[in-house]
């Protein structure tokens, strides 16, 4: 199931295939511990997995990560649902602060949910190739 989650997350996030290979390698070689602080969400449309999110609980803060929806099923509220559901669970567990990072594509959704922008940063992926 975790491999399915990773595949949907990387495709939905437009992470290069090398990123998926790296993540699958980490899972295969190191596994994932059963950790009460980390909760994986897999969204389905019918029986098909189409979206992901991850909730990380720590330091009194509920962090939302890896919200990704496959391109063919975007703009149907699935990403919203996979953002709100973990936040509602965290709230039920007593968490009152939620954080996340956004791509430009998701920024308006998160603003509509009440998130405010505090800073920006950029992620880079190294392809292993060197330019001349």
Backbone as XML, in Angstrom:
<?xml version="1.0"?>
<chain id="A" units="angstrom">
  <residue number="1" name="UNK">
    <atom name="N" x="0.825" y="-1.180" z="0.000"/>
    <atom name="CA" x="0.000" y="0.000" z="0.000"/>
    <atom name="C" x="0.877" y="1.254" z="0.000"/>
  </residue>
  <residue number="2" name="UNK">
    <atom name="N" x="1.998" y="1.200" z="0.746"/>
    <atom name="CA" x="2.890" y="2.357" z="0.793"/>
    <atom name="C" x="3.500" y="2.629" z="-0.576"/>
  </residue>
  <residue number="3" name="UNK">
    <atom name="N" x="3.805" y="1.584" z="-1.332"/>
    <atom name="CA" x="4.337" y="1.780" z="-2.688"/>
    <atom name="C" x="3.296" y="2.460" z="-3.575"/>
  </residue>
  <residue number="4" name="UNK">
    <atom name="N" x="2.036" y="2.085" z="-3.424"/>
    <atom name="CA" x="0.964" y="2.757" z="-4.170"/>
    <atom name="C" x="0.907" y="4.222" z="-3.768"/>
  </residue>
  <residue number="5" name="UNK">
    <atom name="N" x="0.961" y="4.487" z="-2.467"/>
    <atom name="CA" x="0.936" y="5.860" z="-1.964"/>
    <atom name="C" x="2.089" y="6.665" z="-2.566"/>
  </residue>
  <residue number="6" name="UNK">
    <atom name="N" x="3.286" y="6.087" z="-2.560"/>
    <atom name="CA" x="4.464" y="6.786" z="-3.101"/>
    <atom name="C" x="4.313" y="7.063" z="-4.594"/>
  </residue>
  <residue number="7" name="UNK">
    <atom name="N" x="3.804" y="6.100" z="-5.338"/>
    <atom name="CA" x="3.640" y="6.299" z="-6.778"/>
    <atom name="C" x="2.641" y="7.424" z="-7.056"/>
  </residue>
  <residue number="8" name="UNK">
    <atom name="N" x="1.485" y="7.414" z="-6.388"/>
    <atom name="CA" x="0.484" y="8.455" z="-6.595"/>
    <atom name="C" x="1.058" y="9.814" z="-6.192"/>
  </residue>
  <residue number="9" name="UNK">
    <atom name="N" x="1.763" y="9.875" z="-5.071"/>
    <atom name="CA" x="2.337" y="11.134" z="-4.597"/>
    <atom name="C" x="3.358" y="11.690" z="-5.585"/>
  </residue>
  <residue number="10" name="UNK">
    <atom name="N" x="4.240" y="10.844" z="-6.094"/>
    <atom name="CA" x="5.269" y="11.363" z="-6.998"/>
    <atom name="C" x="4.678" y="11.777" z="-8.342"/>
  </residue>
  <residue number="11" name="UNK">
    <atom name="N" x="3.757" y="11.004" z="-8.882"/>
    <atom name="CA" x="3.120" y="11.374" z="-10.157"/>
    <atom name="C" x="2.296" y="12.644" z="-9.974"/>
  </residue>
  <residue number="12" name="UNK">
    <atom name="N" x="1.503" y="12.701" z="-8.914"/>
    <atom name="CA" x="0.668" y="13.874" z="-8.667"/>
    <atom name="C" x="1.465" y="15.122" z="-8.371"/>
  </residue>
  <residue number="13" name="UNK">
    <atom name="N" x="2.667" y="14.961" z="-7.835"/>
    <atom name="CA" x="3.526" y="16.097" z="-7.501"/>
    <atom name="C" x="4.506" y="16.452" z="-8.614"/>
  </residue>
  <residue number="14" name="UNK">
    <atom name="N" x="4.470" y="15.686" z="-9.695"/>
    <atom name="CA" x="5.393" y="15.884" z="-10.811"/>
    <atom name="C" x="6.848" y="15.722" z="-10.377"/>
  </residue>
  <residue number="15" name="UNK">
    <atom name="N" x="7.076" y="14.820" z="-9.420"/>
    <atom name="CA" x="8.444" y="14.496" z="-9.008"/>
    <atom name="C" x="9.018" y="13.575" z="-10.075"/>
  </residue>
  <residue number="16" name="UNK">
    <atom name="N" x="10.235" y="13.834" z="-10.515"/>
    <atom name="CA" x="10.830" y="12.982" z="-11.562"/>
    <atom name="C" x="10.876" y="11.517" z="-11.151"/>
  </residue>
  <residue number="17" name="UNK">
    <atom name="N" x="10.883" y="10.648" z="-12.134"/>
    <atom name="CA" x="10.914" y="9.199" z="-11.897"/>
    <atom name="C" x="12.072" y="8.811" z="-10.976"/>
  </residue>
  <residue number="18" name="UNK">
    <atom name="N" x="13.187" y="9.545" z="-11.062"/>
    <atom name="CA" x="14.325" y="9.270" z="-10.175"/>
    <atom name="C" x="13.929" y="9.451" z="-8.713"/>
  </residue>
  <residue number="19" name="UNK">
    <atom name="N" x="13.033" y="10.402" z="-8.446"/>
    <atom name="CA" x="12.567" y="10.620" z="-7.081"/>
    <atom name="C" x="11.785" y="9.430" z="-6.570"/>
  </residue>
  <residue number="20" name="UNK">
    <atom name="N" x="10.921" y="8.874" z="-7.420"/>
    <atom name="CA" x="10.171" y="7.685" z="-7.037"/>
    <atom name="C" x="11.125" y="6.526" z="-6.801"/>
  </residue>
  <residue number="21" name="UNK">
    <atom name="N" x="12.090" y="6.356" z="-7.675"/>
    <atom name="CA" x="13.079" y="5.279" z="-7.520"/>
    <atom name="C" x="13.803" y="5.410" z="-6.191"/>
  </residue>
  <residue number="22" name="UNK">
    <atom name="N" x="14.215" y="6.631" z="-5.845"/>
    <atom name="CA" x="14.905" y="6.870" z="-4.579"/>
    <atom name="C" x="13.998" y="6.536" z="-3.397"/>
  </residue>
  <residue number="23" name="UNK">
    <atom name="N" x="12.752" y="7.006" z="-3.429"/>
    <atom name="CA" x="11.825" y="6.737" z="-2.336"/>
    <atom name="C" x="11.529" y="5.248" z="-2.196"/>
  </residue>
  <residue number="24" name="UNK">
    <atom name="N" x="11.340" y="4.557" z="-3.317"/>
    <atom name="CA" x="11.114" y="3.114" z="-3.262"/>
    <atom name="C" x="12.325" y="2.389" z="-2.702"/>
  </residue>
  <residue number="25" name="UNK">
    <atom name="N" x="13.521" y="2.860" z="-3.035"/>
    <atom name="CA" x="14.754" y="2.277" z="-2.506"/>
    <atom name="C" x="14.817" y="2.454" z="-0.990"/>
  </residue>
  <residue number="26" name="UNK">
    <atom name="N" x="14.458" y="3.638" z="-0.508"/>
    <atom name="CA" x="14.456" y="3.879" z="0.937"/>
    <atom name="C" x="13.468" y="2.939" z="1.627"/>
  </residue>
  <residue number="27" name="UNK">
    <atom name="N" x="12.275" y="2.803" z="1.053"/>
    <atom name="CA" x="11.263" y="1.918" z="1.640"/>
    <atom name="C" x="11.757" y="0.477" z="1.654"/>
  </residue>
  <residue number="28" name="UNK">
    <atom name="N" x="12.341" y="0.037" z="0.552"/>
    <atom name="CA" x="12.803" y="-1.338" z="0.439"/>
    <atom name="C" x="13.936" y="-1.629" z="1.407"/>
  </residue>
  <residue number="29" name="UNK">
    <atom name="N" x="14.904" y="-0.712" z="1.506"/>
    <atom name="CA" x="16.094" y="-0.955" z="2.316"/>
    <atom name="C" x="15.934" y="-0.610" z="3.796"/>
  </residue>
  <residue number="30" name="UNK">
    <atom name="N" x="15.057" y="0.336" z="4.095"/>
    <atom name="CA" x="14.963" y="0.801" z="5.474"/>
    <atom name="C" x="13.571" y="0.634" z="6.079"/>
  </residue>
  <residue number="31" name="UNK">
    <atom name="N" x="12.581" y="0.432" z="5.231"/>
    <atom name="CA" x="11.220" y="0.278" z="5.738"/>
    <atom name="C" x="10.716" y="1.549" z="6.389"/>
  </residue>
  <residue number="32" name="UNK">
    <atom name="N" x="9.530" y="1.470" z="6.935"/>
    <atom name="CA" x="8.945" y="2.573" z="7.672"/>
    <atom name="C" x="8.481" y="2.022" z="9.002"/>
  </residue>
  <residue number="33" name="UNK">
    <atom name="N" x="8.875" y="2.682" z="10.058"/>
    <atom name="CA" x="8.451" y="2.268" z="11.391"/>
    <atom name="C" x="6.996" y="2.639" z="11.598"/>
  </residue>
  <residue number="34" name="UNK">
    <atom name="N" x="6.368" y="1.896" z="12.476"/>
    <atom name="CA" x="5.027" y="2.259" z="12.902"/>
    <atom name="C" x="5.186" y="3.449" z="13.836"/>
  </residue>
  <residue number="35" name="UNK">
    <atom name="N" x="4.791" y="4.621" z="13.386"/>
    <atom name="CA" x="5.034" y="5.857" z="14.116"/>
    <atom name="C" x="3.711" y="6.591" z="14.290"/>
  </residue>
  <residue number="36" name="UNK">
    <atom name="N" x="3.293" y="6.778" z="15.532"/>
    <atom name="CA" x="2.012" y="7.437" z="15.801"/>
    <atom name="C" x="2.006" y="8.887" z="15.352"/>
  </residue>
  <residue number="37" name="UNK">
    <atom name="N" x="3.173" y="9.457" z="15.073"/>
    <atom name="CA" x="3.242" y="10.857" z="14.650"/>
    <atom name="C" x="2.986" y="11.022" z="13.155"/>
  </residue>
  <residue number="38" name="UNK">
    <atom name="N" x="3.052" y="9.944" z="12.394"/>
    <atom name="CA" x="2.916" y="10.020" z="10.938"/>
    <atom name="C" x="1.683" y="9.244" z="10.496"/>
  </residue>
  <residue number="39" name="UNK">
    <atom name="N" x="0.840" y="9.906" z="9.715"/>
    <atom name="CA" x="-0.396" y="9.294" z="9.227"/>
    <atom name="C" x="-0.481" y="9.525" z="7.725"/>
  </residue>
  <residue number="40" name="UNK">
    <atom name="N" x="-0.600" y="8.440" z="6.971"/>
    <atom name="CA" x="-0.697" y="8.501" z="5.509"/>
    <atom name="C" x="-2.162" y="8.431" z="5.088"/>
  </residue>
  <residue number="41" name="UNK">
    <atom name="N" x="-2.532" y="9.254" z="4.107"/>
    <atom name="CA" x="-3.895" y="9.261" z="3.574"/>
    <atom name="C" x="-3.832" y="8.970" z="2.082"/>
  </residue>
  <residue number="42" name="UNK">
    <atom name="N" x="-4.668" y="8.066" z="1.640"/>
    <atom name="CA" x="-4.751" y="7.713" z="0.226"/>
    <atom name="C" x="-6.182" y="7.938" z="-0.225"/>
  </residue>
  <residue number="43" name="UNK">
    <atom name="N" x="-6.363" y="8.892" z="-1.136"/>
    <atom name="CA" x="-7.693" y="9.197" z="-1.643"/>
    <atom name="C" x="-8.027" y="8.327" z="-2.839"/>
  </residue>
  <residue number="44" name="UNK">
    <atom name="N" x="-9.245" y="7.872" z="-2.885"/>
    <atom name="CA" x="-9.701" y="7.032" z="-3.992"/>
    <atom name="C" x="-10.898" y="7.683" z="-4.665"/>
  </residue>
  <residue number="45" name="UNK">
    <atom name="N" x="-10.980" y="7.476" z="-5.950"/>
    <atom name="CA" x="-12.150" y="7.854" z="-6.730"/>
    <atom name="C" x="-12.711" y="6.543" z="-7.233"/>
  </residue>
  <residue number="46" name="UNK">
    <atom name="N" x="-13.832" y="6.123" z="-6.662"/>
    <atom name="CA" x="-14.289" y="4.755" z="-6.888"/>
    <atom name="C" x="-13.302" y="3.838" z="-6.201"/>
  </residue>
  <residue number="47" name="UNK">
    <atom name="N" x="-12.761" y="2.895" z="-6.928"/>
    <atom name="CA" x="-11.770" y="1.984" z="-6.342"/>
    <atom name="C" x="-10.336" y="2.369" z="-6.697"/>
  </residue>
  <residue number="48" name="UNK">
    <atom name="N" x="-10.174" y="3.434" z="-7.485"/>
    <atom name="CA" x="-8.842" y="3.810" z="-7.967"/>
    <atom name="C" x="-8.156" y="4.810" z="-7.038"/>
  </residue>
  <residue number="49" name="UNK">
    <atom name="N" x="-6.916" y="4.527" z="-6.595"/>
    <atom name="CA" x="-6.171" y="5.515" z="-5.811"/>
    <atom name="C" x="-5.795" y="6.698" z="-6.705"/>
  </residue>
  <residue number="50" name="UNK">
    <atom name="N" x="-6.093" y="7.917" z="-6.242"/>
    <atom name="CA" x="-5.866" y="9.093" z="-7.081"/>
    <atom name="C" x="-5.200" y="10.255" z="-6.359"/>
  </residue>
  <residue number="51" name="UNK">
    <atom name="N" x="-5.033" y="10.172" z="-5.034"/>
    <atom name="CA" x="-4.492" y="11.324" z="-4.313"/>
    <atom name="C" x="-3.856" y="10.878" z="-2.999"/>
  </residue>
  <residue number="52" name="UNK">
    <atom name="N" x="-2.993" y="11.730" z="-2.474"/>
    <atom name="CA" x="-2.300" y="11.438" z="-1.221"/>
    <atom name="C" x="-2.222" y="12.680" z="-0.344"/>
  </residue>
  <residue number="53" name="UNK">
    <atom name="N" x="-2.011" y="12.439" z="0.933"/>
    <atom name="CA" x="-1.549" y="13.466" z="1.858"/>
    <atom name="C" x="-0.914" y="12.742" z="3.038"/>
  </residue>
  <residue number="54" name="UNK">
    <atom name="N" x="-0.182" y="13.506" z="3.819"/>
    <atom name="CA" x="0.499" y="12.961" z="4.984"/>
    <atom name="C" x="0.326" y="13.949" z="6.125"/>
  </residue>
  <residue number="55" name="UNK">
    <atom name="N" x="0.018" y="13.458" z="7.292"/>
    <atom name="CA" x="-0.092" y="14.276" z="8.494"/>
    <atom name="C" x="1.061" y="13.918" z="9.404"/>
  </residue>
  <residue number="56" name="UNK">
    <atom name="N" x="1.823" y="14.920" z="9.813"/>
    <atom name="CA" x="2.902" y="14.710" z="10.774"/>
    <atom name="C" x="2.574" y="15.523" z="12.016"/>
  </residue>
  <residue number="57" name="UNK">
    <atom name="N" x="2.534" y="14.852" z="13.148"/>
    <atom name="CA" x="2.218" y="15.493" z="14.416"/>
    <atom name="C" x="3.479" y="15.603" z="15.253"/>
  </residue>
  <residue number="58" name="UNK">
    <atom name="N" x="3.832" y="16.827" z="15.619"/>
    <atom name="CA" x="5.019" y="17.018" z="16.435"/>
    <atom name="C" x="5.111" y="18.438" z="16.947"/>
  </residue>
  <residue number="59" name="UNK">
    <atom name="N" x="5.627" y="18.607" z="18.152"/>
    <atom name="CA" x="5.823" y="19.926" z="18.719"/>
    <atom name="C" x="4.532" y="20.713" z="18.878"/>
  </residue>
  <residue number="60" name="UNK">
    <atom name="N" x="3.410" y="20.010" z="19.038"/>
    <atom name="CA" x="2.137" y="20.676" z="19.183"/>
    <atom name="C" x="1.555" y="21.195" z="17.883"/>
  </residue>
  <residue number="61" name="UNK">
    <atom name="N" x="2.145" y="20.792" z="16.755"/>
    <atom name="CA" x="1.732" y="21.288" z="15.445"/>
    <atom name="C" x="1.356" y="20.115" z="14.549"/>
  </residue>
  <residue number="62" name="UNK">
    <atom name="N" x="0.282" y="20.297" z="13.781"/>
    <atom name="CA" x="-0.139" y="19.319" z="12.778"/>
    <atom name="C" x="0.366" y="19.800" z="11.424"/>
  </residue>
  <residue number="63" name="UNK">
    <atom name="N" x="1.304" y="19.072" z="10.848"/>
    <atom name="CA" x="1.867" y="19.435" z="9.550"/>
    <atom name="C" x="1.269" y="18.597" z="8.440"/>
  </residue>
  <residue number="64" name="UNK">
    <atom name="N" x="0.819" y="19.248" z="7.387"/>
    <atom name="CA" x="0.255" y="18.572" z="6.223"/>
    <atom name="C" x="1.329" y="18.559" z="5.138"/>
  </residue>
  <residue number="65" name="UNK">
    <atom name="N" x="1.592" y="17.392" z="4.594"/>
    <atom name="CA" x="2.629" y="17.235" z="3.569"/>
    <atom name="C" x="2.129" y="16.346" z="2.445"/>
  </residue>
  <residue number="66" name="UNK">
    <atom name="N" x="2.803" y="16.409" z="1.323"/>
    <atom name="CA" x="2.594" y="15.500" z="0.192"/>
    <atom name="C" x="1.144" y="15.423" z="-0.283"/>
  </residue>
  <residue number="67" name="UNK">
    <atom name="N" x="0.451" y="16.561" z="-0.282"/>
    <atom name="CA" x="-0.887" y="16.596" z="-0.872"/>
    <atom name="C" x="-0.685" y="16.582" z="-2.388"/>
  </residue>
  <residue number="68" name="UNK">
    <atom name="N" x="-1.168" y="15.536" z="-3.023"/>
    <atom name="CA" x="-0.988" y="15.385" z="-4.468"/>
    <atom name="C" x="-2.188" y="14.662" z="-5.056"/>
  </residue>
  <residue number="69" name="UNK">
    <atom name="N" x="-2.628" y="15.138" z="-6.206"/>
    <atom name="CA" x="-3.743" y="14.521" z="-6.920"/>
    <atom name="C" x="-3.308" y="14.244" z="-8.344"/>
  </residue>
  <residue number="70" name="UNK">
    <atom name="N" x="-3.654" y="13.091" z="-8.866"/>
    <atom name="CA" x="-3.296" y="12.760" z="-10.245"/>
    <atom name="C" x="-3.908" y="13.792" z="-11.197"/>
  </residue>
  <residue number="71" name="UNK">
    <atom name="N" x="-3.164" y="14.162" z="-12.237"/>
    <atom name="CA" x="-3.616" y="15.222" z="-13.140"/>
    <atom name="C" x="-5.016" y="15.041" z="-13.708"/>
  </residue>
  <residue number="72" name="UNK">
    <atom name="N" x="-5.413" y="13.849" z="-14.063"/>
    <atom name="CA" x="-6.702" y="13.632" z="-14.705"/>
    <atom name="C" x="-7.921" y="13.808" z="-13.818"/>
  </residue>
  <residue number="73" name="UNK">
    <atom name="N" x="-7.717" y="13.916" z="-12.501"/>
    <atom name="CA" x="-8.858" y="14.028" z="-11.588"/>
    <atom name="C" x="-8.772" y="15.259" z="-10.688"/>
  </residue>
  <residue number="74" name="UNK">
    <atom name="N" x="-7.979" y="16.219" z="-11.093"/>
    <atom name="CA" x="-7.859" y="17.442" z="-10.306"/>
    <atom name="C" x="-9.118" y="18.295" z="-10.434"/>
  </residue>
  <residue number="75" name="UNK">
    <atom name="N" x="-9.245" y="19.244" z="-9.504"/>
    <atom name="CA" x="-10.329" y="20.230" z="-9.499"/>
    <atom name="C" x="-11.694" y="19.594" z="-9.211"/>
  </residue>
  <residue number="76" name="UNK">
    <atom name="N" x="-11.668" y="18.513" z="-8.418"/>
    <atom name="CA" x="-12.908" y="17.857" z="-8.008"/>
    <atom name="C" x="-13.057" y="17.854" z="-6.483"/>
  </residue>
  <residue number="77" name="UNK">
    <atom name="N" x="-12.168" y="18.545" z="-5.786"/>
    <atom name="CA" x="-12.251" y="18.619" z="-4.330"/>
    <atom name="C" x="-11.506" y="17.530" z="-3.588"/>
  </residue>
  <residue number="78" name="UNK">
    <atom name="N" x="-10.786" y="16.692" z="-4.321"/>
    <atom name="CA" x="-10.086" y="15.573" z="-3.670"/>
    <atom name="C" x="-8.913" y="16.077" z="-2.842"/>
  </residue>
  <residue number="79" name="UNK">
    <atom name="N" x="-8.124" y="16.985" z="-3.394"/>
    <atom name="CA" x="-7.003" y="17.561" z="-2.634"/>
    <atom name="C" x="-7.487" y="18.303" z="-1.402"/>
  </residue>
  <residue number="80" name="UNK">
    <atom name="N" x="-8.579" y="19.005" z="-1.560"/>
    <atom name="CA" x="-9.181" y="19.704" z="-0.412"/>
    <atom name="C" x="-9.560" y="18.693" z="0.677"/>
  </residue>
  <residue number="81" name="UNK">
    <atom name="N" x="-10.238" y="17.621" z="0.283"/>
    <atom name="CA" x="-10.657" y="16.603" z="1.247"/>
    <atom name="C" x="-9.459" y="15.983" z="1.954"/>
  </residue>
  <residue number="82" name="UNK">
    <atom name="N" x="-8.378" y="15.756" z="1.211"/>
    <atom name="CA" x="-7.188" y="15.135" z="1.802"/>
    <atom name="C" x="-6.336" y="16.124" z="2.578"/>
  </residue>
  <residue number="83" name="UNK">
    <atom name="N" x="-6.717" y="17.384" z="2.561"/>
    <atom name="CA" x="-6.106" y="18.379" z="3.434"/>
    <atom name="C" x="-6.960" y="18.557" z="4.682"/>
  </residue>
  <residue number="84" name="UNK">
    <atom name="N" x="-8.257" y="18.658" z="4.497"/>
    <atom name="CA" x="-9.167" y="18.912" z="5.613"/>
    <atom name="C" x="-9.291" y="17.702" z="6.537"/>
  </residue>
  <residue number="85" name="UNK">
    <atom name="N" x="-9.403" y="16.500" z="5.989"/>
    <atom name="CA" x="-9.595" y="15.306" z="6.834"/>
    <atom name="C" x="-8.473" y="15.139" z="7.871"/>
  </residue>
  <residue number="86" name="UNK">
    <atom name="N" x="-7.200" y="15.220" z="7.482"/>
    <atom name="CA" x="-6.155" y="15.102" z="8.500"/>
    <atom name="C" x="-6.193" y="16.235" z="9.526"/>
  </residue>
  <residue number="87" name="UNK">
    <atom name="N" x="-6.537" y="17.441" z="9.070"/>
    <atom name="CA" x="-6.619" y="18.560" z="10.014"/>
    <atom name="C" x="-7.749" y="18.355" z="11.018"/>
  </residue>
  <residue number="88" name="UNK">
    <atom name="N" x="-8.868" y="17.811" z="10.565"/>
    <atom name="CA" x="-9.973" y="17.528" z="11.474"/>
    <atom name="C" x="-9.583" y="16.452" z="12.494"/>
  </residue>
  <residue number="89" name="UNK">
    <atom name="N" x="-8.867" y="15.425" z="12.042"/>
    <atom name="CA" x="-8.396" y="14.395" z="12.978"/>
    <atom name="C" x="-7.435" y="14.993" z="13.988"/>
  </residue>
  <residue number="90" name="UNK">
    <atom name="N" x="-6.497" y="15.810" z="13.504"/>
    <atom name="CA" x="-5.534" y="16.442" z="14.413"/>
    <atom name="C" x="-6.255" y="17.328" z="15.421"/>
  </residue>
  <residue number="91" name="UNK">
    <atom name="N" x="-7.263" y="18.046" z="14.972"/>
    <atom name="CA" x="-8.039" y="18.892" z="15.878"/>
    <atom name="C" x="-8.728" y="18.047" z="16.947"/>
  </residue>
  <residue number="92" name="UNK">
    <atom name="N" x="-9.274" y="16.908" z="16.555"/>
    <atom name="CA" x="-9.921" y="16.011" z="17.516"/>
    <atom name="C" x="-8.925" y="15.475" z="18.537"/>
  </residue>
  <residue number="93" name="UNK">
    <atom name="N" x="-7.652" y="15.407" z="18.160"/>
    <atom name="CA" x="-6.608" y="14.940" z="19.074"/>
    <atom name="C" x="-6.004" y="16.083" z="19.886"/>
  </residue>
  <residue number="94" name="UNK">
    <atom name="N" x="-6.561" y="17.295" z="19.724"/>
    <atom name="CA" x="-6.113" y="18.425" z="20.540"/>
    <atom name="C" x="-5.159" y="19.387" z="19.869"/>
  </residue>
  <residue number="95" name="UNK">
    <atom name="N" x="-4.815" y="19.167" z="18.623"/>
    <atom name="CA" x="-3.910" y="20.078" z="17.925"/>
    <atom name="C" x="-4.673" y="21.308" z="17.465"/>
  </residue>
  <residue number="96" name="UNK">
    <atom name="N" x="-4.064" y="22.486" z="17.633"/>
    <atom name="CA" x="-4.720" y="23.741" z="17.276"/>
    <atom name="C" x="-3.964" y="24.544" z="16.230"/>
  </residue>
  <residue number="97" name="UNK">
    <atom name="N" x="-2.789" y="24.075" z="15.835"/>
    <atom name="CA" x="-1.989" y="24.765" z="14.819"/>
    <atom name="C" x="-1.726" y="23.800" z="13.677"/>
  </residue>
  <residue number="98" name="UNK">
    <atom name="N" x="-2.012" y="24.247" z="12.456"/>
    <atom name="CA" x="-1.751" y="23.453" z="11.259"/>
    <atom name="C" x="-0.798" y="24.201" z="10.351"/>
  </residue>
  <residue number="99" name="UNK">
    <atom name="N" x="0.159" y="23.480" z="9.789"/>
    <atom name="CA" x="1.110" y="24.083" z="8.856"/>
    <atom name="C" x="1.156" y="23.241" z="7.586"/>
  </residue>
  <residue number="100" name="UNK">
    <atom name="N" x="1.626" y="23.857" z="6.513"/>
    <atom name="CA" x="1.862" y="23.126" z="5.273"/>
    <atom name="C" x="2.764" y="23.944" z="4.381"/>
  </residue>
  <residue number="101" name="UNK">
    <atom name="N" x="3.219" y="23.303" z="3.334"/>
    <atom name="CA" x="3.945" y="23.974" z="2.265"/>
    <atom name="C" x="3.123" y="23.779" z="1.008"/>
  </residue>
  <residue number="102" name="UNK">
    <atom name="N" x="3.209" y="24.744" z="0.101"/>
    <atom name="CA" x="2.369" y="24.682" z="-1.082"/>
    <atom name="C" x="3.166" y="24.914" z="-2.350"/>
  </residue>
  <residue number="103" name="UNK">
    <atom name="N" x="2.739" y="24.239" z="-3.386"/>
    <atom name="CA" x="3.198" y="24.593" z="-4.723"/>
    <atom name="C" x="2.330" y="25.767" z="-5.183"/>
  </residue>
  <residue number="104" name="UNK">
    <atom name="N" x="2.736" y="26.458" z="-6.230"/>
    <atom name="CA" x="1.869" y="27.525" z="-6.752"/>
    <atom name="C" x="0.474" y="27.008" z="-7.111"/>
  </residue>
  <residue number="105" name="UNK">
    <atom name="N" x="0.384" y="25.770" z="-7.579"/>
    <atom name="CA" x="-0.904" y="25.204" z="-7.975"/>
    <atom name="C" x="-1.873" y="25.103" z="-6.790"/>
  </residue>
  <residue number="106" name="UNK">
    <atom name="N" x="-1.389" y="24.776" z="-5.612"/>
    <atom name="CA" x="-2.265" y="24.581" z="-4.465"/>
    <atom name="C" x="-2.480" y="25.810" z="-3.603"/>
  </residue>
  <residue number="107" name="UNK">
    <atom name="N" x="-1.763" y="26.877" z="-3.885"/>
    <atom name="CA" x="-1.775" y="28.043" z="-3.004"/>
    <atom name="C" x="-3.172" y="28.628" z="-2.805"/>
  </residue>
  <residue number="108" name="UNK">
    <atom name="N" x="-3.950" y="28.787" z="-3.851"/>
    <atom name="CA" x="-5.294" y="29.360" z="-3.698"/>
    <atom name="C" x="-6.203" y="28.466" z="-2.868"/>
  </residue>
  <residue number="109" name="UNK">
    <atom name="N" x="-6.090" y="27.152" z="-3.042"/>
    <atom name="CA" x="-6.877" y="26.230" z="-2.231"/>
    <atom name="C" x="-6.570" y="26.445" z="-0.754"/>
  </residue>
  <residue number="110" name="UNK">
    <atom name="N" x="-5.293" y="26.491" z="-0.409"/>
    <atom name="CA" x="-4.913" y="26.618" z="0.993"/>
    <atom name="C" x="-5.330" y="27.974" z="1.554"/>
  </residue>
  <residue number="111" name="UNK">
    <atom name="N" x="-5.253" y="28.999" z="0.735"/>
    <atom name="CA" x="-5.741" y="30.311" z="1.194"/>
    <atom name="C" x="-7.232" y="30.248" z="1.488"/>
  </residue>
  <residue number="112" name="UNK">
    <atom name="N" x="-8.005" y="29.584" z="0.622"/>
    <atom name="CA" x="-9.453" y="29.447" z="0.855"/>
    <atom name="C" x="-9.743" y="28.658" z="2.135"/>
  </residue>
  <residue number="113" name="UNK">
    <atom name="N" x="-8.845" y="27.764" z="2.501"/>
    <atom name="CA" x="-9.013" y="26.988" z="3.733"/>
    <atom name="C" x="-8.587" y="27.779" z="4.976"/>
  </residue>
  <residue number="114" name="UNK">
    <atom name="N" x="-8.008" y="28.973" z="4.764"/>
    <atom name="CA" x="-7.631" y="29.823" z="5.889"/>
    <atom name="C" x="-6.155" y="29.881" z="6.200"/>
  </residue>
  <residue number="115" name="UNK">
    <atom name="N" x="-5.331" y="29.209" z="5.415"/>
    <atom name="CA" x="-3.890" y="29.288" z="5.629"/>
    <atom name="C" x="-3.373" y="30.631" z="5.132"/>
  </residue>
  <residue number="116" name="UNK">
    <atom name="N" x="-2.317" y="31.117" z="5.785"/>
    <atom name="CA" x="-1.661" y="32.356" z="5.378"/>
    <atom name="C" x="-0.208" y="32.061" z="5.027"/>
  </residue>
  <residue number="117" name="UNK">
    <atom name="N" x="0.303" y="32.781" z="4.058"/>
    <atom name="CA" x="1.679" y="32.599" z="3.612"/>
    <atom name="C" x="2.629" y="33.367" z="4.523"/>
  </residue>
  <residue number="118" name="UNK">
    <atom name="N" x="3.666" y="32.666" z="5.013"/>
    <atom name="CA" x="4.651" y="33.285" z="5.878"/>
    <atom name="C" x="6.021" y="33.378" z="5.224"/>
  </residue>
  <residue number="119" name="UNK">
    <atom name="N" x="6.349" y="32.477" z="4.323"/>
    <atom name="CA" x="7.648" y="32.530" z="3.660"/>
    <atom name="C" x="7.586" y="31.680" z="2.395"/>
  </residue>
  <residue number="120" name="UNK">
    <atom name="N" x="8.591" y="31.793" z="1.563"/>
    <atom name="CA" x="8.680" y="30.969" z="0.358"/>
    <atom name="C" x="10.058" y="30.319" z="0.301"/>
  </residue>
  <residue number="121" name="UNK">
    <atom name="N" x="10.114" y="29.164" z="-0.347"/>
    <atom name="CA" x="11.379" y="28.490" z="-0.612"/>
    <atom name="C" x="11.212" y="27.661" z="-1.866"/>
  </residue>
  <residue number="122" name="UNK">
    <atom name="N" x="12.315" y="27.180" z="-2.399"/>
    <atom name="CA" x="12.308" y="26.424" z="-3.641"/>
    <atom name="C" x="12.950" y="25.061" z="-3.413"/>
  </residue>
  <residue number="123" name="UNK">
    <atom name="N" x="12.426" y="24.049" z="-4.103"/>
    <atom name="CA" x="12.996" y="22.704" z="-4.043"/>
    <atom name="C" x="13.667" y="22.414" z="-5.379"/>
  </residue>
  <residue number="124" name="UNK">
    <atom name="N" x="14.802" y="21.797" z="-5.327"/>
    <atom name="CA" x="15.547" y="21.440" z="-6.528"/>
    <atom name="C" x="15.833" y="19.949" z="-6.504"/>
  </residue>
  <residue number="125" name="UNK">
    <atom name="N" x="15.793" y="19.325" z="-7.678"/>
    <atom name="CA" x="16.138" y="17.909" z="-7.800"/>
    <atom name="C" x="17.361" y="17.791" z="-8.676"/>
  </residue>
  <residue number="126" name="UNK">
    <atom name="N" x="18.337" y="17.043" z="-8.193"/>
    <atom name="CA" x="19.558" y="16.841" z="-8.934"/>
    <atom name="C" x="19.379" y="15.630" z="-9.830"/>
  </residue>
  <residue number="127" name="UNK">
    <atom name="N" x="19.666" y="15.779" z="-11.108"/>
    <atom name="CA" x="19.503" y="14.682" z="-12.047"/>
    <atom name="C" x="20.724" y="13.781" z="-12.115"/>
  </residue>
  <residue number="128" name="UNK">
    <atom name="N" x="21.825" y="14.207" z="-11.521"/>
    <atom name="CA" x="23.048" y="13.429" z="-11.574"/>
    <atom name="C" x="23.887" y="13.764" z="-12.798"/>
  </residue>
  <residue number="129" name="UNK">
    <atom name="N" x="23.314" y="14.519" z="-13.706"/>
    <atom name="CA" x="24.051" y="14.920" z="-14.913"/>
    <atom name="C" x="24.794" y="16.207" z="-14.643"/>
  </residue>
  <residue number="130" name="UNK">
    <atom name="N" x="25.954" y="16.321" z="-15.262"/>
    <atom name="CA" x="26.733" y="17.540" z="-15.135"/>
    <atom name="C" x="26.694" y="18.280" z="-16.456"/>
  </residue>
  <residue number="131" name="UNK">
    <atom name="N" x="26.528" y="19.582" z="-16.366"/>
    <atom name="CA" x="26.524" y="20.373" z="-17.591"/>
    <atom name="C" x="27.957" y="20.747" z="-17.972"/>
  </residue>
  <residue number="132" name="UNK">
    <atom name="N" x="28.141" y="20.975" z="-19.241"/>
    <atom name="CA" x="29.498" y="21.294" z="-19.742"/>
    <atom name="C" x="29.846" y="22.726" z="-19.482"/>
  </residue>
</chain>
